[in-house]
Amino acid sequence: MRSETTLTEEMRQRFYAAGRWKDHVLTDYLDRAAARWPAKPAIVDPFRRITYGELRPLVDRVAAGFLARGIGPGDVVTVQLPNWIEFVVAHLALERIGAVTNSAMTIFRQAEMRFLLRFAESKAIVIPSTFRRFDHTAMIAELWPELPELQHVFVVGDDVPSGMESFRAFMARPWEREAAAEHRRLAGMRRNPDEVVLLIFTSGTTGEPKGVQHTSNTSLHGSYVMAEALRMSPDDVLLMPSPIAHATGLGYGVRLPLMLGATMVLQDMWDPEEAARFIARERCTFTMGATPFLHGLVGLETLAQYDVASLRFFCCAGAPIPRDLVRRAGERMPNLMVVPAYGLTECFAHYITPFDAPTDKVVSTDGRLVNGMEGRIVDDANQPLPPDQPGEHVCRGATLFVGYYRRPEATRAAIDEQGWFHTGDICTSDEDAYLRVVGRKKDLVIRGGINISPAEIEDLLFSHPKVQNVAIVGMPDERLGERICAYIVPRGGESLALEDVTGYLRAKGLAVQKLPERIEIVGEFPMTPSGKVQKFKLREDIARKVGLKHLV
């Protein structure tokens, strides 16, 4: 792997001295859990389960197999799998040998995978044969001639084309005997926790994905602070319906439970009823996902048929949480605390609502700054703003990524000389260090020179009885620059007119300048795999419709 990082010796000394970074990698926690709780379920997926006592030797076996195939320290291996046990095994085996996991969403197709595999210079890839009726092997077979660095294609499934290798057969091979020398090497291979271990491409809400580099320490610090905030323990059972190829799923559905020695439950396709079944059967205590996941679970008509009382925390990140949704969650699941949090691929959740937060903070903020991180709100001149004044959120600390892969100019543009990462998010912070996300810098609607926050309008419209989902974007206008357009997914086939929306917002006391001047009724929004609305696509859509695309 050839890429610069932002790590300095001063950073290392500071974070180690403060106890925020540790001389541990993820497989150290696996070793500990296997020794302490060998019979405890480590992973449950839709098809099977595996204990810690079974997982550790399996990881070592696969790690030896990777070494025998010529995959070693610093090599990038792309893993494009759903939330299955095989993903976790591959990830742990790569970490064991010092290789880099490049996680790729299963929805990525030829264009994304061609770019990703070329740019990452992946030496191998692990894919499903088919998933959700898409043939991944055919896609990679088509791309392979264009990828000189790609040497191995491992396939999870029954249909394995010639030239590719069954990953399940690979996992079952006795590499401890067939590659005895490589297997013995594992004991002496000590991974540096400050080396890059993860390469995750951003989810594309701006249309420009970049390869985010994380070390063991930066990624695991995100797990530590979540466990601290919610007082989690090895007794917890963590359900992950978000894709574990994404920062949320990988950080809190895989790395967090392994760090704790807890059980992870993986759901490979989001379905609220299936989630309720998992919660009831496995006694899940924690889950995490974007607002649409919580909306789906709370709105499940058959929820009362399942015993979901074990679920204590639903950590909600990636999009604003409507207050009405928090209220309805409390009514339907009285034992549940909705935990607002804020983070990015570049910086795992660094604002988290603690378990004992007062109710007003739960319903009105996106969490409190965690230990080991600094955050502030700045104006356009990069000067700190007082509490409750909106500006750009910047952060630095132990959870921050170590640069964009092979994009030093993008890294320098994002991280200033003082080490502050400029998130592009417009936020406020109160006197207690609780954050409230107002919107993306690029999402602000500037109407006649006035900055208007989409989040304020969206929060009000989420409580409209006919609205299932809403996204506010700027609509180009020759005179005012932008006007407000509301994209709405109606609830249950309801019909909505602009007058219904503006009348409702007027009754809620919204200023006239903030009222939508057009609505677009749609069946669904373009989303990232992590559940964020791709507003740039909505802006492009409305610009085409009004014939002013040149103003976008």
Secondary structure, DSSP 8 states (H G I E B T S, - for coil): --------HHHHHHHHHTTSS-S--HHHHHHHHHHH-TTSEEEE-SS-EEEHHHHHHHHHHHHHHHHHTT--TT-EEEE---SSHHHHHHHHHHHHHT-EEEE--TT--HHHHHHHHHHHT-SEEEEESEETTEEHHHHHHHHGGG-TT--EEEEESS---TTSEEHHHHHHS-HHHHTHHHHHHHHH----TTSEEEEEE---SSS---EEEEEHHHHHHHHHHHHHHHT--TT-EEEE-S-TTSHHHIIIIIIHHHHHT-EEEE-SS--HHHHHHHHHHHT--EEEE-HHHHHHHHT-TTGGGS--TT--EEEE-SS---HHHHHHHHHH-TT-EEEEEEEETTEEEEEE--TT--HHHHHH-S-EE-TTEEEEEE-TTS-B--TT--EEEEEEETTB---BTT-HHHHHHHB-TTS-EEEEEEEEE-TTSBEEEEEEGGG-EEETTEEE-HHHHHHHHTTSTTEEEEEEEEEEETTTEEEEEEEEEESTT----HHHHHHHHHHTT--GGGS-SEEEE-S---B-TTS-B-HHHHHHHHHHHHT-GGG-
